[in-house]
Amino acid sequence: MTSVLRSPQALQLTLALIKPDAVAHPLILEAIHQQILSNKFLIVRMRELLWRKEDCQRFYQEHEGRFFYQRLVEFMASGPIRAYILAREDAIQFWRKLMGPTRVFQARYVAPDSIRGSLGLTDTRNTTHGSDSEVSARREIAAFFPDFSEQRWYEEEEPQLRCGRVHYSPEGGIHRVASTGAPGPE
């Protein structure tokens, strides 16, 4: 795979998943969406989908053989999920901090205001997933957004988004490069 050349100040991309337990409840889904916006993430792409069991197995194959693997695969294929490509400086670490610890019990005590601390139900039904590194973000984004070109995004969209030429489109639920004369960051 070719590496993408980008400026040192470039926005970083990460994958964020909203799991079936949260997507099933419109108010929870909207609350998470609003947390993404209020924490100054740019929503680069967003889609809702039903994930086939085979896709879940492939995505989580690094966990195959672990005690939670089958439960996780079954759960992720149980209903609609929402996938986001998010961008901001240090997006991976900011999203992981906003999500909180994987284990809901721990999240409730050490990060009660995090998404998992306030909305998570169990360690499997913990509301969200996020990439843990740039390598996994690249792989995970490709799994959910196969038509997305990271290189093209860094060449065409990222410089303009980084400079504040941003417009959030509530209809599409994503940020776009503002056209000339359009308002700046919202």
N, C-alpha and C positions, 0 to 999 in steps of 0.2 A: 504494500500500500504506500502511496506517495504521501509525504508529509506536506502539510499546508503551511506556506510561508505567511506570517502575519506580523504586524507591528507589536512591539512589547506592551503597548497600552491596549491592545485589542481586547474586545469583549470575548469572554469564554462561553462556550456552549455546553449545555448539559441536557440529559434526558430526564424528564420528570413524568412519572406515571401516577395517576390517581386510580386506585384499585377498586374492584367491584363493590366493596362495602360502602365506599363514599359516593361512587357514581349512582348507586341505587337511591340515594337520598339527595334530592335537588338542593336543599338548603345547605347541606354539608359541602356538596360540590361547589356551589357558588361561594361559600365562605373560603374554601381553599383557593379558588380562582382569585378572589379579592385579596387574599394574603400574598399571592404571587405578585399582583399589581402593586400593592402597598409596600412591598419590599423591593420595588424598583427593578424587577426582572422585566426584560423585554420578551414577549411571547412571539417567537419567530415562526413557529408552526404549531398547530393544534389539530388533533383528530380524535374522534371517538370510534371505537371498534370493538367487535367481539373477537376474542382471541381463541383460536382453536387449541385443543389440548397439545397437538404436535408442535405448535409454535411456542407454547409455554415450556414444553420439555426442552426444546432447542435453546430457548433463551436462558433457562435456569440449569443447563446441563452441568455447569461447574459444581452444582450442589447435589448432583445425582448420587444416590447411595447414602445421603445424610437423612436423619430421621424425619425431617420436615419436608423433604423434597416432594413426595407424592401429594401431601396435603396442600402445599403451595401451588403445585401445578393444577390440581383440581379446582382450587379456589380461584386462581387467575383466569381459568376458562369458564367460570360459573356465571359471568355476566359482563356487561359492557365495562370497558376501561377508557380512560382519557389519557392520551399521550401528548406531551408538550416537548418542544425544543425551546429551552429558555436560554437567554443570553444576559450577561452583565459581567462586570469585573469579578473574577473569582467565583463564577456561577456555581461550580461544583460544590465548593465548601459552603457557600451561602445557602444553597438549597438543602444540603445535608444538615446544616445547623437549624434551618427553619423546620425541617422534618422532625428532628430530634432523634434520640437513640432508637435503634430497631426494636428493641424489647420495650413493649408498651409499659409494663410495670416500672421499669427503670426510667422511661421517659416521663411518667407521671410525677416522679420524685425529683429528678435532676433537671428536667426541662418541661415543667407543667404547661407552659404557654406554647410549646411547640405543637405542630400539627398532630404528631403521634401521641404526645402527652395529653392533649385535650380531646382528640377525636378517635384515637386508635382503640380497638377492641381487644385484640390478642396479638401475639407476635406475627401471625400470618395475616390477620385482618388489621394491619397497622396503617391503613389508609393510603400510604404513598410508597414510591420507590424512587431512588435517585442514583445516578451514576456515581462511582466512587473514585474515578480518575479520568484523565483525558482519553486514555486508551479505551476504557470501558464506555465512556460517553460516545466516542466515535462509532464503536461497534453497536451500541444500543440504539443510537439515533438511526443508523442504517437499517436496523431490524424493524423499526416502526415507521420510518420515513424513507423507503428505498429510493425515491425520486429526488431526495434532497442532496444537493451537492455542497458539501462543506466548503470546498475550494471556491466555488462560484459565489457562495454567500460571503466569504471573507473578502473576495475581490469586489463585489458589486454592492452588497447591502451593508455589511458591517461598518465600513468607514463612515457612511452617512448616518447610520444609527448611533454610532459612538459620538458623533459630533452634535447630536441632539435633534436631528431632523426626523422626528418621530411623531407618528400619529397612531393612537390606539383606536381600533375599529371594533366597537362593541358588537356589531352585526357578525363579523368574522371571528371575533375573540382574539385577534392577534394585533401586533404592532406592525406598522408599515412605514416605509420611508415617506416623509411628508412631501407633498408636491409643493412647488414654488408658491409662496404666499400662504401656505397652510400653517396652522399654529405649531409651535415647538412642543417640547415634552409636556405631557399631561400628568 
